Amino acid sequence: MIIVDDALISEDILEKKFVCQLDKCKGACCVQGDAGAPLMHSEIKEIKDRLDQVKPYMMEESINKITKDDFWTRDRDGDLVTECMNDGACVFVNYRTDGTTECSIERAYMDGKIDYKKPVSCHLYPIRANKFGSYIAMNYHHWDICRDACIAGEDFKVPVYQFLKEALTRKMGAIWYEKLEEIARDWENEKKA
């Protein structure tokens, strides 16, 4: 593990390569898994305050579900997550004509309707960030559905941390990300020496 301020970073985040290939996986991470997207407590209010602008992008059955059950719940560990439909899809999933998933929150953001992009955990994927004592532990989450993203990352030589620059900056700040870049450069130089 590498320490950057109050974060413990897995070496995989510097070494593994990743470039999302949405056209190949069709956004399977939004419909598969054992729970919805992890949420920070503050994100519940952020989403709730923007829900009226997000609903036009949601499927009717999703709107019905959140009207009945809300858009968030707790998983079996008691952590906050987005609610899922019966088929396992996040309630904010919508589908393009080619079957690719699309986040209703992110679509509203892209269309300029809201100023909140999507849950940080979604933005950070394939990094999973969890509290670990006084630290935030950041680990690379390997999932077979991202096989094409790993191949593309290798082809383009893009490490996970570079692919996720925007998301890591959003989560930890620009100065923190600059420190991570410096550590990553030193890490690479040591490997070459």
Secondary structure, 3 states (H helix, E strand, C coil): CEEECCEEECCHHHHCECCCCHHHHCCHHHCCCCCCCECCHHHHHHHHHHHHHHHHHCCHHHHHHHHHHCCEEECCCCCEEECECCCCCECCEEECCCCCEEEHHHHHHHCCCCCCCCCHHHHHCCEEEEEECCEEEEEECCCHHHHHHHHHHHHHCCEHHHHCHHHHHHHHCHHHHHHHHHHHHHHHHHHHC
